Structures are given as C-alpha cells and as structure tokens.
Amino acid sequence: MSDESRSARRAAEPEIKVVDRRRFRPEGPGADPGPDLAPVGEAPARGEADPGSAEQAARIDELTRAYAALVEEGKAFRLRLERERARVIEAERTSVAQALLEAADDLERALSATLGAGEGGPALQSLLDGVRLSLAGLHQRIAGLGAERIPVTGQRFDPHLSEAVDAVTVSDPSQDGVVVQEVRAGWRIGDRVLRPARVRVGRLARA
C-alpha cells in the first residue's frame, strides 16, 4: 500500500481521544499519594470520631457498672444474712435462757419450802446442799447465755423492768414508789428484758 493510500485512510477514520483521570504518583520514598490514593486500612484523619471505638468504650462502661452493682448487691446480701443469723441466735438464746429460768424458779421454790419446814436431819441437809448446787449451776448457765439479773430492790419502780404485784405501806416519804421487796427476779440480755421482775412497791401512808 502506498503512502498516499495510508494517509487517505487515516484521514477517513474518526479520531479517538483517551482521557486518563488517574493521578500520576511518582515512585520514591518521599512521594505523596494524595487524598484519593490513601493506603487501605489507614487510620481516620485526626479529629474524626471512630464509631467502633465509641461503641466499645460504651460497652466497657456498661459492663463496669453492672459489675459494681453486682458487688454491692453481694455485700448487701451478706449483711442481711449476718443480721438474720444474729436474730436467730438471739432468739435461740432467749428460748434456752427462759427454759433454764423456769427450772431455777422451781428449785428456788423447793428450797424455800424446805427451809420453812425447820431443821432436819443429815439427809435433808444433803438434799438442800444438792438443790443449792443445782441452782447455782443453772444460774451459771443462764449467765453464760449473756443474761444478767436486773437489780430492782431499792430502786424507783420502772414498769419497763418490773411488774408490781403488791403495794406496801411505808412511812418514809423517800420509800414512796420504791421497790421494797423482790418476789421474783427479773433477767435481761443486753437491753432486751428477758422477763420483768415481780416486786412489791412502797406506798406512802396518807394521814
């Protein structure tokens, strides 16, 4: 084909334009890839929030609060358990002490009745000694439970500590309203009255 034919054919074909929108990036350690060619996985620009990090921090905070609430609930449960155990122990001690006091009252009544019968032989004296020892042992066991006798004789009558079963006429004004005789001993455990004392209270004679 001659040169004239080639020129004629090239003139007849439409011209094709190629537009390359890719940015030229020179090779080398100091090259700037530009904002459109940032490497995959690069951290967000400074000042931009990371949604994944915010959600993770919120989840950690939620778990921390839940753990703290669980710890506080465990402490409260242990305190309730300790209070309930102390209450049960106190109730058991009170029940046992009351049973022992009833037995002590029976021995005291038996001892008083025997002493009122007058002098007896050696057998009676041995019996009295045994009763006294048994009574002392009961009082020791009662005290071992934390109970103590309520002192009321010579004190102003207190209805929270004593029950007045009788009134005794007195001439001394200082004895008016004062416990002059204890009929049955009263006992308490700490500030709780186990049983009130039964007493006779002085009453001033009126002219």
Secondary structure as the mmCIF struct_conf table of DSSP 4:
data_model
#
loop_
_struct_conf.conf_type_id
_struct_conf.id
_struct_conf.beg_label_comp_id
_struct_conf.beg_label_asym_id
_struct_conf.beg_label_seq_id
_struct_conf.end_label_comp_id
_struct_conf.end_label_asym_id
_struct_conf.end_label_seq_id
HELX_RH_AL_P HELX_RH_AL_P1 ASP A 3 ALA A 12
BEND BEND1 GLU A 13 GLU A 13
HELX_LH_PP_P HELX_LH_PP_P1 PRO A 14 LYS A 17
BEND BEND2 ARG A 22 ARG A 22
HELX_LH_PP_P HELX_LH_PP_P2 ARG A 23 PHE A 24
BEND BEND3 GLY A 28 GLY A 28
TURN_TY1_P TURN_TY1_P1 PRO A 29 GLY A 30
HELX_RH_3T_P HELX_RH_3T_P1 PRO A 35 LEU A 37
HELX_LH_PP_P HELX_LH_PP_P3 ALA A 38 PRO A 39
TURN_TY1_P TURN_TY1_P2 VAL A 40 GLY A 41
HELX_LH_PP_P HELX_LH_PP_P4 GLU A 42 ALA A 45
TURN_TY1_P TURN_TY1_P3 ARG A 46 GLY A 47
HELX_RH_AL_P HELX_RH_AL_P2 PRO A 51 GLY A 116
TURN_TY1_P TURN_TY1_P4 ALA A 117 ALA A 117
HELX_RH_AL_P HELX_RH_AL_P3 PRO A 122 GLY A 144
TURN_TY1_P TURN_TY1_P5 LEU A 145 GLY A 146
STRN STRN1 ALA A 147 ILE A 150
HELX_LH_PP_P HELX_LH_PP_P5 PRO A 151 PRO A 151
TURN_TY1_P TURN_TY1_P6 THR A 153 GLY A 154
BEND BEND4 GLN A 155 GLN A 155
STRN STRN2 ARG A 156 ARG A 156
HELX_LH_PP_P HELX_LH_PP_P6 PHE A 157 PHE A 157
TURN_TY1_P TURN_TY1_P7 PRO A 159 LEU A 161
STRN STRN3 SER A 162 VAL A 170
BEND BEND5 SER A 171 SER A 171
HELX_RH_3T_P HELX_RH_3T_P2 PRO A 173 GLN A 175
TURN_TY1_P TURN_TY1_P8 ASP A 176 GLY A 177
STRN STRN4 VAL A 178 VAL A 178
STRN STRN5 VAL A 179 ARG A 184
STRN STRN6 GLY A 186 ILE A 189
TURN_TY1_P TURN_TY1_P9 GLY A 190 ASP A 191
STRN STRN7 ARG A 192 ARG A 195
HELX_LH_PP_P HELX_LH_PP_P7 PRO A 196 PRO A 196
STRN STRN8 ALA A 197 LEU A 204
HELX_LH_PP_P HELX_LH_PP_P8 ALA A 205 ARG A 206
#
